[in-house]
Amino acid sequence: MMMRAVQCHQFDGIEGLTIDQISRPDPKDHEVLIEVDHAGLNFPDLLAIQGLYQIKASLPFTPGVEVAGTIVSTGAGVTRLKARQRVLAVVQHGGLAEYCCAPESSVVPIPDQLPMAQAAGLAITCGTALHALSGLAGLDESSTLLVLGAAGGVGTAAVSIARCLGARVIAAASTDDKLAFARKAGADELIHTERDSIGDRIKVLAPEGVNVVFDPVGGSQAIDALKSLAWQGRYLVIGFASGDIPSIPANQLLLREATVQGVWWGQWLGRNPAGGAADFMRLMRWIGEGRLTLPEPEIISLDEVQSGFERIQNRQVTGKVVIRIGQ
Ligand SMILES: NC(=O)c1ccc[n+]([C@@H]2O[C@H](COP(=O)([O-])OP(=O)(O)OC[C@H]3O[C@@H](n4cnc5c(N)ncnc54)[C@H](OP(=O)(O)O)[C@@H]3O)[C@@H](O)[C@H]2O)c1
């Protein structure tokens, strides 16, 4: 059987993407086949289609690392899941298609009240934010957190999840609209990064410094944020959306007994499926209880995939963009 799928034939970025008819995959052992309802777009997809992601796919491939949909069939050895279950899944690639196979270990049943469009956009962002903030940084009610890129995909998730963990959240973003979005996601305080210096604002908002920085942006913001850490603060290196990987001045760590913590959620999930499953259960419980509410994603059609990626690349998106694939 054939299906529609986004295809990357060369590592030449957004321009080279096409929507083709390709063969529908069959689930291998320990995999399920999912009829994709919605799929999330992510910044790392942009890296993948340029051949710049940490793990390079072989050409041609279908990008897309997170989906929500309904299980159609299961491969041999699948024990926990069955056909017709509503699920979300994280995959290495292949998500931007009508059907997609996913290993059982990275498929999570979703509550009935969670719309597919929201489910499709939460795995990577919320998974990363929960692992980084709770698992690695031990964020709690006594903590103050600074989130850079706070209206981006992973930044918005960090704001919402930090609120669930009871922390005070300071959100930094580059426009008033983005700051309003971060406020809606749960931020207590705001820093306009085009108008204000992060360092000066933190001196007012948190005179002792912040306990944790969540940084998906890098560049010059990273150095300002590092200098805003409190004694024994923790700096979470999430990504480099600015395109600039900062060099961390070691003296700034010494002065604060600070810790820099690298975060690679996808690798951690592969190495620690039990920890990933526990985090997903926690997220689904919070959503079921109404404790974690995420902003509505922007929904576009499969034919608009290139413009969706362009808007992420051009820094125009607030929150998440998801592709509607099902009817
Ligand atoms: N470590 C992990 O496990 C993990 C997991 C997921 C994502 N990531 C990484 O985290 C980063 C952000 O991902 P995301 O999905 O949140 O991306 P996103 O939705 O595009 O948000 C990125 C944010 O970065 C800021 N930014 C600053 N300079 C930029 C530039 N030149 N181009 C684009 N954005 C720029 C923008 O905020 P302002 O305009 O407000 O500055 C933007 O909202 C990426 O590097 C991604 O690879 C890492």
The ligand as an SDF file (V2000), in Angstrom:
LIG
                    3D

 48 52  0  0  0  0  0  0  0  0999 V2000
   19.0210   18.8290   24.2840 N   0  0  0  0  0  0  0  0  0  0  0  0
   17.9070   18.2560   23.8970 C   0  0  0  0  0  0  0  0  0  0  0  0
   17.6230   17.1070   24.2440 O   0  0  0  0  0  0  0  0  0  0  0  0
   16.9770   19.0500   23.0220 C   0  0  0  0  0  0  0  0  0  0  0  0
   15.6390   18.6860   22.8510 C   0  0  0  0  0  0  0  0  0  0  0  0
   14.8130   19.5100   22.0630 C   0  0  0  0  0  0  0  0  0  0  0  0
   15.3390   20.6560   21.4500 C   0  0  0  0  0  0  0  0  0  0  0  0
   16.6640   20.9310   21.6110 N   0  0  0  0  0  0  0  0  0  0  0  0
   17.2840   22.1000   21.0010 C   0  0  0  0  0  0  0  0  0  0  0  0
   16.7430   23.2700   21.5780 O   0  0  0  0  0  0  0  0  0  0  0  0
   16.8220   24.3370   20.6510 C   0  0  0  0  0  0  0  0  0  0  0  0
   15.4630   25.0150   20.5410 C   0  0  0  0  0  0  0  0  0  0  0  0
   14.5050   24.0960   20.0350 O   0  0  0  0  0  0  0  0  0  0  0  0
   12.9800   24.5510   19.8970 P   0  0  0  0  0  0  0  0  0  0  0  0
   12.2500   23.3900   19.3360 O   0  0  0  0  0  0  0  0  0  0  0  0
   12.5160   25.1570   21.1400 O   0  0  0  0  0  0  0  0  0  0  0  0
   13.1430   25.6780   18.7730 O   0  0  0  0  0  0  0  0  0  0  0  0
   12.1800   26.9480   18.4960 P   0  0  0  0  0  0  0  0  0  0  0  0
   10.7850   26.6090   18.8100 O   0  0  0  0  0  0  0  0  0  0  0  0
   12.5260   27.3980   17.1300 O   0  0  0  0  0  0  0  0  0  0  0  0
   12.6690   28.0350   19.5790 O   0  0  0  0  0  0  0  0  0  0  0  0
   13.9870   28.5010   19.5820 C   0  0  0  0  0  0  0  0  0  0  0  0
   14.0170   29.8830   20.2040 C   0  0  0  0  0  0  0  0  0  0  0  0
   15.3760   30.3220   20.1480 O   0  0  0  0  0  0  0  0  0  0  0  0
   15.4140   31.7200   19.9940 C   0  0  0  0  0  0  0  0  0  0  0  0
   16.4000   32.1040   18.9750 N   0  0  0  0  0  0  0  0  0  0  0  0
   17.4050   32.9710   19.1450 C   0  0  0  0  0  0  0  0  0  0  0  0
   18.1190   33.1220   18.0410 N   0  0  0  0  0  0  0  0  0  0  0  0
   17.5490   32.3650   17.1010 C   0  0  0  0  0  0  0  0  0  0  0  0
   17.8330   32.1080   15.7420 C   0  0  0  0  0  0  0  0  0  0  0  0
   18.8760   32.6970   15.1330 N   0  0  0  0  0  0  0  0  0  0  0  0
   17.0430   31.2660   15.0640 N   0  0  0  0  0  0  0  0  0  0  0  0
   16.0120   30.6520   15.6710 C   0  0  0  0  0  0  0  0  0  0  0  0
   15.6920   30.8370   16.9840 N   0  0  0  0  0  0  0  0  0  0  0  0
   16.4520   31.6880   17.6930 C   0  0  0  0  0  0  0  0  0  0  0  0
   14.0150   32.1790   19.5960 C   0  0  0  0  0  0  0  0  0  0  0  0
   13.5170   32.9030   20.6940 O   0  0  0  0  0  0  0  0  0  0  0  0
   13.6430   34.4940   20.7760 P   0  0  0  0  0  0  0  0  0  0  0  0
   13.2220   35.0500   19.4440 O   0  0  0  0  0  0  0  0  0  0  0  0
   12.7190   34.8180   21.8640 O   0  0  0  0  0  0  0  0  0  0  0  0
   15.0900   34.7620   21.0950 O   0  0  0  0  0  0  0  0  0  0  0  0
   13.2020   30.9040   19.4350 C   0  0  0  0  0  0  0  0  0  0  0  0
   11.9040   31.0450   19.9640 O   0  0  0  0  0  0  0  0  0  0  0  0
   17.3160   23.7370   19.3420 C   0  0  0  0  0  0  0  0  0  0  0  0
   18.7140   23.9700   19.2220 O   0  0  0  0  0  0  0  0  0  0  0  0
   17.0430   22.2630   19.5050 C   0  0  0  0  0  0  0  0  0  0  0  0
   17.9230   21.4590   18.7280 O   0  0  0  0  0  0  0  0  0  0  0  0
   17.4810   20.1550   22.3800 C   0  0  0  0  0  0  0  0  0  0  0  0
  1  2  1  0
  2  3  2  0
  2  4  1  0
  4  5  1  0
  4 48  2  0
  5  6  2  0
  6  7  1  0
  7  8  2  0
  8  9  1  0
  8 48  1  0
  9 10  1  0
  9 46  1  0
 10 11  1  0
 11 12  1  0
 11 44  1  0
 12 13  1  0
 13 14  1  0
 14 15  2  0
 14 16  1  0
 14 17  1  0
 17 18  1  0
 18 19  2  0
 18 20  1  0
 18 21  1  0
 21 22  1  0
 22 23  1  0
 23 24  1  0
 23 42  1  0
 24 25  1  0
 25 26  1  0
 25 36  1  0
 26 27  1  0
 26 35  1  0
 27 28  2  0
 28 29  1  0
 29 30  1  0
 29 35  2  0
 30 31  1  0
 30 32  2  0
 32 33  1  0
 33 34  2  0
 34 35  1  0
 36 37  1  0
 36 42  1  0
 37 38  1  0
 38 39  2  0
 38 40  1  0
 38 41  1  0
 42 43  1  0
 44 45  1  0
 44 46  1  0
 46 47  1  0
M  CHG  2   8   1  16  -1
M  END
$$$$
